[in-house]
Amino acid sequence: MTRIKSLILLLITACLACDTNGQFRMNSIQFNAGTGLTLSNHPDFPDVNENAKVLSLAISGRLSGQKNWHKYYHHPYFGFQFAYAELGNNAVLGYYLGLMPEMTFTIPLSDTWMLEPTMGLGLAYFSKPYDEISNPENVVIGSKFTFSPNAGLTFSRIISPVSSLQFKLLLIHCSNSHFQLPNVGLNLPVFQVGYRYRLKVDVKPSDTIPITSDRSWRPTIRLSFGMNEQGSSTIPVNGPKYPIYLGTVYMSHKLTPINKVYAGLEYYFNTGVKDYILSQDFYDEKINKRSSVIALTFGHEFLMGHFGLTTTLGVYIYNKFYQDKRADEEKNDLKSKIKTYVPARIGVQYYLKDATSQHRNNLYYGIYIKSNFGQADFLETGIGYTF
């Protein structure tokens, strides 16, 4: 299932590439090398003996302005980054390979310096994931493939019209969204130095006619399906995968042609919770109700033609099982309490119609990573419609 959803993410990425095809040409190549520190975020985290070594190669091209939404992002660069990293403990953690579609924005600081924020969401491969026989110490990653969002900030020193030096701060995160335990997750801050070469001098992109944006509030529904293992970040392992069924109703509103906000209610039913309740005699009644969750959720989405990057933050208004289970286990620290009240989500969506110009009557498909106050909960896919 993880591989299937990974392929779905690649398909969405391919749709984005097709949507931008003809709007830019890959005319820039960049090589970076640097070091980082694999952060320990769990008591059972394996020893990290040395700094991580990170190499990356990126190809990109500037969005030319043939689509109306390009100018609203000041004609960013779209491309792909290929990364290799040794994580500081080769015997347990092995190495990482990443494939990352990414968008880079440019902010001039002077005639010779540029500030370039970058964001990306892709896939990662790990050479030595957890194995209860051959590699039981790796509680960080429990599957060979994971999702990998990252964010970076680059200071570019322009050498010539076609070349520049790069000084980059990057944060890499990897998680399989609790689909395959253990899944403590990898957090890797990195500093890199690099060199970028453009095959030709960038031509000032053309600006097209501004988009007429529908600013009305529109009702939207989404039906989704998730799956995960029941347990903490590290135990139990090799358990069954439980389906989770979700439904969301919300109102969405476009602030600008490329920014959409929304608010609504989300309900989901967790079959893994129901199985736990029944097997442990946790409750005597209202089993289905207490296997369910209701949340008030708020979100924002960056729109790029048929493609959207969405984030949500919410408040659980009914989450009885997890709140009772936390109390039963006497986890009274602030973080444990907040996790039973604050859900969040990051995901990508692909719209049937160009979402920057078509707000209403638009069908979309999405894939999301659901979390509770930063801890991965489950991987989710869904179909939605804005009326």
N, C-alpha and C positions, 0 to 999 in steps of 0.2 A: 504493500500500500504506500509506503514511503517513497519507493521508486516511482510509482504511478503519479503521485502528487508532485514529485520532482519533475517528471516529464511534463506535467500540466504547467508548472511554473516556466519551464523552458518554452512551452508552446505559447504562453502569454508573452514571454520575452520576444519570441519570433514574430508574434503579431505586432508588437511595438516596433521591431526592426522593419517589418513590412510597411507599417504605417509611416515610418520615417524614410523609407526607401525612395530615392530620387530627390529628397530634401537636403541631403548632405552627402559628402564623399569622405571616406576614411582617408584623411590626409595628414594625420599626426601619429607619431609613434613615440612612446615614452618608456624608459627603463629606470627602475628604482631599486635600490638596495638599502637595507637598514637592519635595525635591531629592535627588539621589543621584549616585553616581560609578560609571560603567561601568569595571569593573576589567580591566586588561590582564593576560592570563594566557598569552600566547604571543609569541615574538619578532616574528612577522608581524602582530600585532594592529594594526588601523588606529589612526591618531591620534585621540585624544578631545580635542576643543578646548574643551569647556565641560562644566559639570555637567549631569546628566540632569534633566529636568523630568517629574514623575510626578503624575498626577491619578487618583483612584479614586472610584468610587461603589459602595457596598455596601448590600444589603438583607438582612435576617436576621430570625429569630424564635427564641424560646426553646423548646427541647424540653420538652413539658408534663408528661411523666411517664406518659403512656399506655402506653409500652413500658417493660418492667422495666429495661433497660440504661441508661435516661436518668439514673437517680439515681446510678449508679456513676461517671458523669462529672460529677456535680453539676449536671445540667440545663444543658448548654452551649447556645450559640446556633449554629444552622446557617443558612447563607445563601450568597449569590453576590456576588462582587466583580468589577466591570468596571473595567479599568485602561487608561490611555493613558500612554505615555512617549515623550519625545524623548531619544535616547541619547547626545547630546553630539557627534555628527558626522552631521548630517542627510544630507550628500551620499553617505556610504558606508553608514551603519547605518540611516538612515531612522527610522521610528517603530515602536512596538510597541503592539499591542492584546492584552489578556488577558481571558479569562473563567475565573474561579476559584471552584469550589465550595470552601467553607471552613468549618471548625469553630472556634468561639471559646469559650474557657473563662474563667471569672471567679474572681478571687481577691481578696476584700476586704482592703485595706490599712488603711483607717480609715473613718470615716463619710462622707468626701468623696472618697476615692481608691480606685480599683480597678486591679488588674493583670490584663491580659487576653492570655494567650498564644493565638496563632492558627496553624493549619496548614491548608494547602490544596494541591490538585493539580489543575491544569487545562490549558488550551490557550492558546497564544500565536500571534499573527499578526504577521509582519514585512513591512513595506512594501518593503524593498530587500534581499532575500537575495542571496547570491553569484550572479553571472552572469559567465561567463568573458569575455564581450564588453563588457557595459554596466556591470558592477560587480565587477571581479576583485579588488578590495582587501578585500572583506568575507569574511574567513576565519572570522568569528564564527559566522554562521548560513548554512547552505547550502540551506534550504528555507523556503517561506513559512509553514508551520505547524510548530510544535514543541510538545513537552510542557513544562509550566512548574510545577514544585513551588515553593512558597514557605513561609516561616515568619516570623512577626512577634511583636512584643511591644509592647503598647499600655498606656500609663499614662492612665487616664481620670479627669478631674476632674469630679465630679458637680455640676451647676449647679442642677438641679431634679429632681423625680421622673421627668421625661420627657426630660431633655436633659443632655449632658455634652460637655466639651472632650476632644479626643483628641491624644495625643502618641505617635507610632508609629515604631518601628524595624522595618524590613522587609528581608528578603533575598529577592530574586527570582532564580531560576535558570531558564535556558531551554536546551534541547538536543533534537535530533532522534534522539539515541541512535545516532549513527554511521550512520544510514540513508542520509543524503545528505551527502556531503562537499562542501566543508569543514565542520567542526563543532567549532570550538574551544569554543563555548558561551558564553552570556552570564551573567555574575554581576554583579548590580546591588544593592548595599546602598543603602537609602533611609531618609531621615528625613522624616516627614510630620506636619503639624498638621491637625486636622479637627474636625468637629462632628457629633454624633449626636443624632437626635431620635426618640423613641418615640411612636407614635401613641396609645398608652395606657400606663398604669402596669402594669408586670409584676405578675401575680398569682403568689403562691408556688405552684410546681408541686406536683402531688400525687405522693406516693411509693407505689409498688405493692409487691406481695409480692416479697421477694428471690428471685433466680433460684437454683434448685438446679443446681449446676454439676458436670458429670462430670469428675472429676480424674484419670481413668485415662489412661495413655499409649496412643495409638491410632496404628496404621500408616496412612500416607498415601502415595499415588502422584500424580505429576503428569507429564503429557506436554505438551511445549511446542514451539512453532515460532518461530524468530527469523529476522531478515534484516538484512544490513548490506552496506556497501561495504568492500572490503579496502583498507587503507592507514593512514596516520597521520591526525591530526586535520585536516590541510590538503591532503594529496596522497595518491594521484592523485584527480582529480575526474571526474565523469561516467562512472565505471566501472560494471560490471555489479553487480547485487544478488545476493548469495549466500545461499541458505537455510541455516539452522542447526537441527539437530534435537536436542531435549533430553529427557532422562528423569530424574526425581528420585524417590528413595525415602527417606522419613524418618518419624520418630516424633514425634507432636505431643502436647502436654500443656497443659491449661488451668490456669494459676495462679489465675485468678479468672474470673468470668463474662465479663470484657471483655479479658482478657490471655491470649494463647496463645504458647507457645514451642515450638520444634521443632529437631531435629538430624537430619542424614542425609547421604546421598551423592547427588551430581549428576554425570551424564555428558552430554556433548554432542559432536556431530560437526559440524565446520565445513567445508562444501563449498568455501568460499572459500580456506581454508588448503590443502585438498587441491589445488585448482587452482594455487595459488602454488607448492606443492612440485613439482608435475609440470612447470609451465612454466619454473621456474628450476632444475630438477634439484637441489633442495635436499637430498633424500634419495634413496637408491637402493633402499631396501627399507622394509617396514612402513609404507607410505604411509597407509593407513586408520587404523592405530593412532596415528600421529603427527599425524594431522588431528583427533584426539580430545582431550578434556580430561576429567579426573576431579577433583572437588573435594569436600572435607568442608565442609558448610555448616551454619550455625546461624542461627536466625531468631526474630523476635518479631512478633506481630500484635496490633493494637488492633481489637477487635470492636465493631461497632455494628449489631446486628440482623443483617440479611442481608449487611451490608457489612463489609469488613475492609481495614485499611491495614497492609501488611506490609513489613518490612525484613529483609535477611539480610546476613551477613558470613561469609566462608569462608576456606579455605586450599586452594590447588591442591596435590593430591598427585600429579598427573600433568599436566604442561603442557610437554611436551618441545619442541614447535615454537617457542613464543614465547620460552622460555628460551634455546634454541639461537640463535634469530634475534637476540635481544638481545646475546648474546655475539659473534655474527658481526659485528654493527654496532658493537661495542665501546662499548655504552651501559652504563657501569659506575657511574653515579650511583645513589644510594640509591633515589630515586623510581622509576627505570626497573626496578630489581631488584624492588621491592615490587610493582609492577604485574603482574609475572609470577607472583606468589604469593598475592595478596589480591583475590578477587572480592567484589562486593557487588551488592545489588539493592534497589530500592524499587518497590512496586506496589500495585495495588488489586485486590480480589477480591470477587466477588458469589456468595453461597451460595444454593443452592436452598431450604434451610431456615434458619431463624433460628439463626445460629452461636453466639449467646450462650447459648442453651438447648439446642441440638442439636449435640453434638460429634461423635458417631459417625454413620456412614451418611449422609454429607452430601456432595453434589456441588457443585463450585464452578468458576467461570470467572475467569481473571485476566489482567491486562495489566501488564507490568513493564518497567522500565528497568534493564538489566544494565550494570555498570561494572567496571573494574579499578582499584582504589585511586583512585576519583574520576573516572577518565576513561571517558566513555561507550563502550560496546562494541557493544551491539545492543538493539533493541526486541523484546520477546518476548510472545507470547500463549499461553495454555495452559489445559487442563482438568485438574482434579484430583479426587480422591475420598478421603475419610477413612473408613476401615472401622470 
